[in-house]
Amino acid sequence: MVTLAGNLLRTARTRAALSQRKLASRAGTSQSVVARIELGVTDPRWETLSKLLAAAGFDLDAKLSVRAAIDSHMLDDVARILRLTPEERLAEIANASRLTTAARRV
């Protein structure tokens, strides 16, 4: 299954008119690494993908944007939360914090 990283890399490589072997050589890695990423066999770290794209003449740039909350499932619970006492809201936050901590351990 081809991944987003694989598609990005293949697009950059073909636009730069490079073979997998030539791109790998420029990036200081092996052709099999490029092939595995392009095929979706492996998902590269950000640094690896950035280095490969730079070797093809492209910069990897990411932008984080806040989405509008209109029609978001996140608003479904607002009415219930507003009915809670301050103590109950703190308990909700404590529960969410415990859940987040437990999820990070997994």
C-alpha positions as CSV (number, residue, x, y, z in Angstrom):
1,M,0.0,0.0,0.0
2,V,1.5,3.3,-1.1
3,T,1.6,5.9,1.6
4,L,1.6,9.7,1.5
5,A,5.4,9.7,2.0
6,G,5.8,7.2,-0.8
7,N,3.7,9.3,-3.2
8,L,5.6,12.5,-2.2
9,L,9.0,10.8,-2.8
10,R,8.0,9.2,-6.1
11,T,6.6,12.5,-7.4
12,A,9.7,14.5,-6.4
13,R,12.0,11.9,-7.8
14,T,10.2,11.7,-11.2
15,R,9.9,15.5,-11.4
16,A,13.6,15.7,-10.9
17,A,14.1,13.0,-13.5
18,L,16.1,10.8,-11.2
19,S,16.2,7.1,-10.9
20,Q,15.9,5.5,-7.5
21,R,19.6,4.7,-7.5
22,K,20.6,8.2,-8.4
23,L,18.4,9.8,-5.8
24,A,19.7,7.3,-3.2
25,S,23.3,8.2,-4.1
26,R,22.7,11.9,-3.8
27,A,21.1,11.4,-0.4
28,G,23.8,9.0,0.9
29,T,21.5,6.0,1.2
30,S,20.7,2.8,-0.7
31,Q,18.3,2.4,-3.6
32,S,16.4,-0.2,-1.6
33,V,15.5,2.5,1.0
34,V,14.0,4.7,-1.7
35,A,12.1,1.7,-3.2
36,R,10.7,0.6,0.2
37,I,9.4,4.1,0.9
38,E,7.9,4.5,-2.5
39,L,6.2,1.1,-2.3
40,G,4.8,1.9,1.2
41,V,6.7,-1.0,2.8
42,T,8.3,1.4,5.3
43,D,7.2,4.8,6.6
44,P,10.3,7.1,6.9
45,R,11.1,9.4,9.7
46,W,10.5,13.1,8.9
47,E,14.3,13.7,8.7
48,T,14.8,10.8,6.3
49,L,12.0,12.0,4.0
50,S,13.2,15.5,4.2
51,K,16.8,14.5,3.2
52,L,15.6,12.4,0.3
53,L,13.3,15.2,-1.0
54,A,16.2,17.7,-0.6
55,A,18.4,15.4,-2.7
56,A,15.7,15.7,-5.4
57,G,15.7,19.4,-5.1
58,F,12.6,19.9,-3.0
59,D,12.0,21.2,0.6
60,L,9.6,19.4,2.9
61,D,7.4,22.0,4.7
62,A,4.6,21.3,7.1
63,K,1.9,23.7,8.3
64,L,-0.4,23.2,11.3
65,S,-3.8,25.0,10.9
66,V,-6.7,25.1,13.2
67,R,-9.9,23.8,11.7
68,A,-13.2,25.5,12.2
69,A,-15.2,23.7,14.9
70,I,-18.5,24.1,13.1
71,D,-20.3,20.8,12.7
72,S,-17.6,19.1,14.8
73,H,-18.3,16.2,17.1
74,M,-16.2,18.1,19.7
75,L,-19.2,20.5,20.2
76,D,-21.6,17.7,21.0
77,D,-20.5,17.6,24.6
78,V,-20.5,21.4,25.3
79,A,-24.0,21.6,26.8
80,R,-23.3,18.7,29.2
81,I,-20.0,20.2,30.3
82,L,-21.6,23.7,30.9
83,R,-24.1,22.1,33.3
84,L,-21.3,20.6,35.4
85,T,-20.1,22.3,38.6
86,P,-16.5,23.6,38.8
87,E,-15.6,20.5,40.8
88,E,-17.2,18.1,38.3
89,R,-15.3,19.9,35.5
90,L,-12.0,19.4,37.4
91,A,-12.9,15.7,37.8
92,E,-13.5,15.5,34.0
93,I,-10.1,17.1,33.3
94,A,-8.4,14.7,35.8
95,N,-10.1,11.7,34.0
96,A,-9.0,13.0,30.6
97,S,-5.5,13.4,31.9
98,R,-5.3,9.9,33.3
99,L,-6.6,8.6,29.9
100,T,-4.0,10.5,28.0
101,T,-1.2,9.3,30.3
102,A,-2.3,5.7,30.0
103,A,-2.6,6.0,26.2
104,R,1.0,7.3,26.0
105,R,2.3,4.2,27.8
106,V,0.8,1.9,25.2
